Amino acid sequence: MPNDFNQQVIDEFRAHNGRVGGWLEGGRLLLLTTTGARTGTRHTTPLGYLPDGGDRVLVIASAGGSTRHPDWYRNVLAHPQVTVEAGAFTYEAQAVVLEGEERDRSFARAVEADRGWAEYQEKAGDRVLPVVALYEVAAPGPPNIRAGSMGEAIKLVHDNFRHELARIRDEMRKSGDGSPLGAQLRVNCLTFCQGVHNHHTGEDSALFPFVAARHPAAAPALARLREEHERIAELVLEMRQVVWTAGEPGTALAEFERLATELEAHLTFEEEQLIPLLEG
């Protein structure tokens, strides 16, 4: 993509917390900032990514099927410490180039989900498209969220969940032809489930005690939210089991809809109860 187009995507991404329009609308997109291999200058590139569990995401150095590796890939070979912007989140990460069977398995998963990757590989000829894992580097304190207040941060995190729910629901419906769930779709579901678990664990251990200490009258609402967390945890466990065992699109979609319905209602109730307290 030309630099001016890249910059347009970057600006739109940052202005709308990870959402962009046009032909990129609805896709999983992140911004990767690398350090130039020769110049040491910081460069930001928009890239599609694949969820890959709770601690990393995958990006593919396709360069649109060019016979040359993209600049960002050469940069991470020299300087694997990178910055990732995903939705409203920004975090530091370590880039690791996958090798051998792990690379091939991950790329096959990507192709199964989107044949466009295979077309890029065909265009690239003898250049094997590298697959790079971006491991989030743990940092002390709360996540770095592009928000002006705690209330706004909660809304942005919840909106990220809502958008991912919509993506996975759409992916499952497109798989509803009787064939088993694809490997990448399974990973997408399991990564989402892990994200919900991590978010609720953080709320239970940090946010809810913070609110309770400052707003004793909120105790009944917090008790209900904790109960909902327990119920959603049960649904998440059931969803994981369905994804790894049955694998039937219809069964998985029905289970996912159960989780989505309760989670969406929970997110709305939580916003109604907590945001006024945090913004007051």
Secondary structure, 3 states (H helix, E strand, C coil): CCHHHHHHHHHHHHHCCCCCCHHHCCCCEEEEEEECCCCCCEEEEEEECEECCCCEEEEECCHHHCCCCCHHHHHHHHCCEEEEEECCEEEEEEEEECCHHHHHHHHHHHHHHCCHHHHHHHHHCCCCCCEEEEEECCCCCCCCECCCCHHHHHHHHHHHHHHHHHHHHHHHHHCCCCCCCCHHHHHHHHHHHHHHHHHHHHHHHHHHHHHHHHCHHHHHHHHHHHHHHHHHHHHHHHHHHHHHCCCCHHHHHHHHHHHHHHHHHHHHHHHHHHHHHHHC
